[in-house]
Amino acid sequence: MSKLFEGSEGSKGEKGSMGSKGEKGSMGSMGSMGEEGESR
């Protein structure tokens, strides 16, 4: 049974890699750099 638990934790690891995608999402804040371009 504990092996089944480890397996379900493994799928959580996949979600963890999605977290790194979230970091890329923060790159979206670079879009605010576009606002700086407007102030030019």
RODREN-516312 format. One record per atom (N, C-alpha, C): residue number from 1; atom name; y, x negated, z. Coordinates in nm, 4 decimals. Example, Ala and Ser with C-alpha at 12.3 -4.5 7.8 and 13.67 -1.06 7.14 Angstrom:
<pts>
+------+------+----------+----------+----------+
! resi ! name !       yy !       xx !       zz !
+------+------+----------+----------+----------+
!    1 !    N !  -0.5690 !  -1.3190 !   0.7800 !
!    1 !   CA !  -0.4500 !  -1.2300 !   0.7800 !
!    1 !    C !  -0.3300 !  -1.3200 !   0.7800 !
!    2 !    N !  -0.2250 !  -1.2850 !   0.7080 !
!    2 !   CA !  -0.1060 !  -1.3670 !   0.7140 !
!    2 !    C !   0.0030 !  -1.2900 !   0.7870 !
+------+------+----------+----------+----------+
</pts>
This chain:
<pts>
+------+------+----------+----------+----------+
! resi ! name !       yy !       xx !       zz !
+------+------+----------+----------+----------+
!    1 !    N !  -0.1209 !  -0.0857 !   0.0000 !
!    1 !   CA !   0.0000 !   0.0000 !   0.0000 !
!    1 !    C !   0.1250 !  -0.0886 !   0.0000 !
!    2 !    N !   0.1227 !  -0.1956 !   0.0766 !
!    2 !   CA !   0.2413 !  -0.2826 !   0.0805 !
!    2 !    C !   0.2643 !  -0.3409 !  -0.0595 !
!    3 !    N !   0.1562 !  -0.3502 !  -0.1398 !
!    3 !   CA !   0.1732 !  -0.4048 !  -0.2764 !
!    3 !    C !   0.2540 !  -0.3037 !  -0.3587 !
!    4 !    N !   0.2292 !  -0.1777 !  -0.3364 !
!    4 !   CA !   0.3046 !  -0.0750 !  -0.4106 !
!    4 !    C !   0.4523 !  -0.0863 !  -0.3729 !
!    5 !    N !   0.4740 !  -0.1130 !  -0.2468 !
!    5 !   CA !   0.6132 !  -0.1238 !  -0.1981 !
!    5 !    C !   0.6835 !  -0.2386 !  -0.2705 !
!    6 !    N !   0.6103 !  -0.3518 !  -0.2814 !
!    6 !   CA !   0.6706 !  -0.4692 !  -0.3484 !
!    6 !    C !   0.7032 !  -0.4324 !  -0.4934 !
!    7 !    N !   0.6146 !  -0.3564 !  -0.5565 !
!    7 !   CA !   0.6375 !  -0.3189 !  -0.6961 !
!    7 !    C !   0.7657 !  -0.2374 !  -0.7084 !
!    8 !    N !   0.7851 !  -0.1419 !  -0.6196 !
!    8 !   CA !   0.9066 !  -0.0595 !  -0.6291 !
!    8 !    C !   1.0292 !  -0.1457 !  -0.5985 !
!    9 !    N !   1.0116 !  -0.2472 !  -0.5183 !
!    9 !   CA !   1.1276 !  -0.3349 !  -0.4895 !
!    9 !    C !   1.1607 !  -0.4143 !  -0.6150 !
!   10 !    N !   1.0590 !  -0.4420 !  -0.6947 !
!   10 !   CA !   1.0817 !  -0.5181 !  -0.8173 !
!   10 !    C !   1.1751 !  -0.4403 !  -0.9100 !
!   11 !    N !   1.1561 !  -0.3099 !  -0.9189 !
!   11 !   CA !   1.2439 !  -0.2312 !  -1.0065 !
!   11 !    C !   1.3855 !  -0.2339 !  -0.9495 !
!   12 !    N !   1.3955 !  -0.2505 !  -0.8203 !
!   12 !   CA !   1.5295 !  -0.2595 !  -0.7594 !
!   12 !    C !   1.5932 !  -0.3893 !  -0.8070 !
!   13 !    N !   1.5108 !  -0.4902 !  -0.8289 !
!   13 !   CA !   1.5629 !  -0.6188 !  -0.8779 !
!   13 !    C !   1.6291 !  -0.5969 !  -1.0139 !
!   14 !    N !   1.5708 !  -0.5084 !  -1.0954 !
!   14 !   CA !   1.6312 !  -0.4810 !  -1.2268 !
!   14 !    C !   1.7694 !  -0.4203 !  -1.2060 !
!   15 !    N !   1.7791 !  -0.3329 !  -1.1096 !
!   15 !   CA !   1.9100 !  -0.2714 !  -1.0806 !
!   15 !    C !   2.0051 !  -0.3815 !  -1.0352 !
!   16 !    N !   1.9506 !  -0.4813 !  -0.9669 !
!   16 !   CA !   2.0348 !  -0.5918 !  -0.9194 !
!   16 !    C !   2.0979 !  -0.6624 !  -1.0399 !
!   17 !    N !   2.0179 !  -0.6792 !  -1.1468 !
!   17 !   CA !   2.0737 !  -0.7472 !  -1.2640 !
!   17 !    C !   2.1827 !  -0.6594 !  -1.3242 !
!   18 !    N !   2.1719 !  -0.5288 !  -1.3030 !
!   18 !   CA !   2.2769 !  -0.4387 !  -1.3530 !
!   18 !    C !   2.4054 !  -0.4713 !  -1.2768 !
!   19 !    N !   2.3895 !  -0.5217 !  -1.1546 !
!   19 !   CA !   2.5067 !  -0.5560 !  -1.0738 !
!   19 !    C !   2.5887 !  -0.6630 !  -1.1468 !
!   20 !    N !   2.5193 !  -0.7554 !  -1.2117 !
!   20 !   CA !   2.5943 !  -0.8598 !  -1.2824 !
!   20 !    C !   2.6727 !  -0.7954 !  -1.3965 !
!   21 !    N !   2.6198 !  -0.6840 !  -1.4474 !
!   21 !   CA !   2.6935 !  -0.6132 !  -1.5535 !
!   21 !    C !   2.8210 !  -0.5576 !  -1.4918 !
!   22 !    N !   2.8112 !  -0.5209 !  -1.3648 !
!   22 !   CA !   2.9286 !  -0.4685 !  -1.2949 !
!   22 !    C !   3.0364 !  -0.5766 !  -1.2909 !
!   23 !    N !   2.9931 !  -0.7013 !  -1.2743 !
!   23 !   CA !   3.0918 !  -0.8111 !  -1.2710 !
!   23 !    C !   3.1630 !  -0.8169 !  -1.4060 !
!   24 !    N !   3.0861 !  -0.7957 !  -1.5138 !
!   24 !   CA !   3.1473 !  -0.7972 !  -1.6474 !
!   24 !    C !   3.2466 !  -0.6817 !  -1.6539 !
!   25 !    N !   3.2119 !  -0.5748 !  -1.5828 !
!   25 !   CA !   3.3021 !  -0.4598 !  -1.5818 !
!   25 !    C !   3.4361 !  -0.5008 !  -1.5208 !
!   26 !    N !   3.4316 !  -0.5869 !  -1.4210 !
!   26 !   CA !   3.5562 !  -0.6322 !  -1.3579 !
!   26 !    C !   3.6372 !  -0.7110 !  -1.4604 !
!   27 !    N !   3.5690 !  -0.7605 !  -1.5634 !
!   27 !   CA !   3.6415 !  -0.8312 !  -1.6701 !
!   27 !    C !   3.7365 !  -0.7299 !  -1.7341 !
!   28 !    N !   3.7043 !  -0.6027 !  -1.7187 !
!   28 !   CA !   3.7909 !  -0.4983 !  -1.7735 !
!   28 !    C !   3.9315 !  -0.5140 !  -1.7146 !
!   29 !    N !   3.9408 !  -0.5707 !  -1.5953 !
!   29 !   CA !   4.0732 !  -0.5928 !  -1.5338 !
!   29 !    C !   4.1529 !  -0.6884 !  -1.6224 !
!   30 !    N !   4.0829 !  -0.7613 !  -1.7091 !
!   30 !   CA !   4.1543 !  -0.8501 !  -1.8029 !
!   30 !    C !   4.2403 !  -0.7601 !  -1.8926 !
!   31 !    N !   4.1989 !  -0.6338 !  -1.9049 !
!   31 !   CA !   4.2769 !  -0.5403 !  -1.9859 !
!   31 !    C !   4.4189 !  -0.5320 !  -1.9301 !
!   32 !    N !   4.4335 !  -0.5501 !  -1.7997 !
!   32 !   CA !   4.5679 !  -0.5464 !  -1.7397 !
!   32 !    C !   4.6502 !  -0.6622 !  -1.7959 !
!   33 !    N !   4.5818 !  -0.7639 !  -1.8460 !
!   33 !   CA !   4.6549 !  -0.8768 !  -1.9076 !
!   33 !    C !   4.7266 !  -0.8204 !  -2.0309 !
!   34 !    N !   4.6664 !  -0.7182 !  -2.0914 !
!   34 !   CA !   4.7293 !  -0.6565 !  -2.2079 !
!   34 !    C !   4.8645 !  -0.5995 !  -2.1669 !
!   35 !    N !   4.8724 !  -0.5489 !  -2.0462 !
!   35 !   CA !   5.0004 !  -0.4929 !  -1.9973 !
!   35 !    C !   5.1038 !  -0.6057 !  -1.9932 !
!   36 !    N !   5.0591 !  -0.7236 !  -1.9537 !
!   36 !   CA !   5.1533 !  -0.8372 !  -1.9483 !
!   36 !    C !   5.2047 !  -0.8636 !  -2.0901 !
!   37 !    N !   5.1172 !  -0.8465 !  -2.1880 !
!   37 !   CA !   5.1581 !  -0.8696 !  -2.3259 !
!   37 !    C !   5.2685 !  -0.7705 !  -2.3629 !
!   38 !    N !   5.2586 !  -0.6479 !  -2.3102 !
!   38 !   CA !   5.3611 !  -0.5459 !  -2.3426 !
!   38 !    C !   5.4955 !  -0.5873 !  -2.2814 !
!   39 !    N !   5.4902 !  -0.6464 !  -2.1623 !
!   39 !   CA !   5.6170 !  -0.6827 !  -2.0952 !
!   39 !    C !   5.6843 !  -0.7949 !  -2.1737 !
!   40 !    N !   5.6103 !  -0.8574 !  -2.2663 !
!   40 !   CA !   5.6714 !  -0.9683 !  -2.3424 !
!   40 !    C !   5.7902 !  -0.9088 !  -2.4150 !
+------+------+----------+----------+----------+
</pts>
